[in-house]
Amino acid sequence: SINDEKIKHYENSGLEFLASSRVANLTVTAELGNCLLHRKGALTVEGCVLRCGEHPLEHLSCALVSTADEVPCCVTKRENGISVIETKIEGGKEAVRTSGSLVLQGVRVVYARAALVFWFNVSRKSRLANIDTPSSILVRGVAS
């Protein structure tokens, strides 16, 4: 089924997060698959380098994937979400993809020589905003 295919695809992740975590100053490289897979919890990614390999199947690679939903953790009552701070994302067709009910918000990008430096949040959709939010960020036009 389609859901089984998605689960199998996400098994190729460099790091998988099932609880609140912080990752700082870490370089993660994924040849085929995802650098980081966020399933639940509050994840902070700061000062990292997320690298996807260049290959003909780059549409299967994505630096950061979130499959989390809006339901808070039953133990801590903290909401699921991701905060990305000053993190370089290199290679791959997409920088981030959401497939749960969380959405990208507050995206800021600085173009560097060989990478894009990102700041953004993945969280539940603001009830005040009536605008459509993207479920992924495409990476294009970065010189190697």
C-alpha positions as CSV (number, residue, x, y, z in Angstrom):
1,S,0.0,0.0,0.0
2,I,1.0,3.7,-0.3
3,N,1.5,4.0,3.5
4,D,3.8,1.0,3.6
5,E,5.9,2.5,0.7
6,K,6.2,5.8,2.7
7,I,7.3,3.9,5.8
8,K,9.9,1.9,3.9
9,H,11.2,5.1,2.2
10,Y,11.7,6.8,5.6
11,E,13.6,3.8,7.0
12,N,16.6,5.3,5.0
13,S,17.0,8.2,7.4
14,G,20.3,9.2,9.0
15,L,18.7,10.1,12.3
16,E,15.1,9.5,13.5
17,F,13.5,11.5,16.4
18,L,10.6,10.1,18.4
19,A,10.9,12.5,21.4
20,S,12.0,16.1,22.1
21,S,15.6,16.6,21.2
22,R,18.3,19.2,20.3
23,V,20.9,18.7,17.6
24,A,23.7,21.2,17.3
25,N,26.9,21.6,15.3
26,L,26.4,18.2,13.5
27,T,27.0,17.2,9.9
28,V,24.6,14.6,8.6
29,T,25.1,13.1,5.1
30,A,22.5,11.0,3.4
31,E,23.3,9.3,0.1
32,L,19.7,8.1,-0.5
33,G,17.0,9.0,1.9
34,N,16.7,11.7,4.6
35,C,19.2,13.3,6.9
36,L,16.7,13.8,9.7
37,L,13.3,12.2,10.3
38,H,11.0,13.9,12.8
39,R,8.1,11.7,14.0
40,K,7.1,13.5,17.2
41,G,8.4,15.8,19.9
42,A,10.0,19.3,19.9
43,L,13.1,19.1,17.7
44,T,15.7,22.0,17.6
45,V,18.3,21.8,14.8
46,E,21.0,24.5,15.3
47,G,24.2,25.2,13.4
48,C,24.1,21.9,11.5
49,V,25.0,20.9,8.0
50,L,22.4,18.6,6.3
51,R,23.8,17.1,3.1
52,C,21.9,15.0,0.5
53,G,24.0,13.1,-2.1
54,E,23.8,14.1,-5.7
55,H,22.5,11.2,-7.9
56,P,19.8,10.4,-10.5
57,L,17.3,9.5,-7.8
58,E,17.6,12.8,-5.9
59,H,13.8,13.1,-5.7
60,L,14.0,10.4,-3.0
61,S,16.3,12.6,-0.9
62,C,15.2,15.3,1.4
63,A,17.3,16.9,4.2
64,L,14.5,17.1,6.8
65,V,11.2,15.2,6.9
66,S,8.5,15.6,9.4
67,T,5.6,13.1,9.7
68,A,4.4,14.5,13.1
69,D,0.9,15.7,13.7
70,E,-0.6,18.4,16.0
71,V,-1.4,16.1,18.9
72,P,0.8,17.0,21.8
73,C,2.8,14.4,23.7
74,C,0.6,12.6,26.2
75,V,3.3,12.7,28.9
76,T,4.8,16.2,28.7
77,K,1.9,18.0,26.9
78,R,4.5,19.7,24.7
79,E,3.5,20.3,21.1
80,N,5.3,18.6,18.2
81,G,7.4,20.9,16.0
82,I,10.8,21.7,14.6
83,S,12.9,24.9,15.0
84,V,15.8,25.2,12.5
85,I,18.3,27.8,13.3
86,E,21.3,28.8,11.1
87,T,21.5,25.4,9.4
88,K,23.1,24.7,6.0
89,I,21.2,22.4,3.6
90,E,23.1,21.1,0.6
91,G,22.0,18.9,-2.4
92,G,18.8,17.1,-3.0
93,K,15.7,18.4,-4.7
94,E,13.9,19.4,-1.5
95,A,15.2,20.9,1.7
96,V,12.3,20.0,4.0
97,R,9.1,18.0,3.5
98,T,6.1,17.7,5.8
99,S,3.6,14.8,5.5
100,G,1.8,15.1,8.8
101,S,-0.5,18.0,9.9
102,L,2.4,20.4,10.7
103,V,3.3,23.2,8.3
104,L,6.3,25.3,7.4
105,Q,6.3,28.8,8.9
106,G,8.6,31.8,9.1
107,V,11.1,30.6,6.5
108,R,14.3,32.7,6.0
109,V,17.0,31.7,3.7
110,V,20.5,33.2,3.0
111,Y,22.3,32.1,-0.2
112,A,25.9,31.0,0.5
113,R,28.4,29.9,-2.1
114,A,27.7,26.2,-2.0
115,A,24.7,25.9,0.3
116,L,21.6,27.6,1.6
117,V,21.5,28.7,5.2
118,F,18.0,28.2,6.7
119,W,15.9,29.5,9.6
120,F,12.3,28.2,9.9
121,N,9.8,26.5,12.0
122,V,7.5,23.5,11.4
123,S,4.5,23.7,13.7
124,R,0.8,23.6,13.7
125,K,-0.9,26.0,11.4
126,S,-1.6,29.4,13.0
127,R,-5.3,29.8,13.6
128,L,-5.0,33.5,12.8
129,A,-3.5,33.0,9.3
130,N,-5.7,32.3,6.4
131,I,-2.9,31.8,3.9
132,D,-1.9,28.5,2.4
133,T,1.4,27.3,3.7
134,P,3.8,25.1,1.7
135,S,4.5,21.5,2.7
136,S,8.0,21.5,1.3
137,I,10.9,23.8,0.3
138,L,12.5,23.2,-3.1
139,V,16.2,23.8,-3.4
140,R,17.3,25.2,-6.8
141,G,20.1,27.3,-8.2
142,V,22.9,26.7,-5.7
143,A,26.3,26.6,-7.2
144,S,28.5,23.6,-6.1
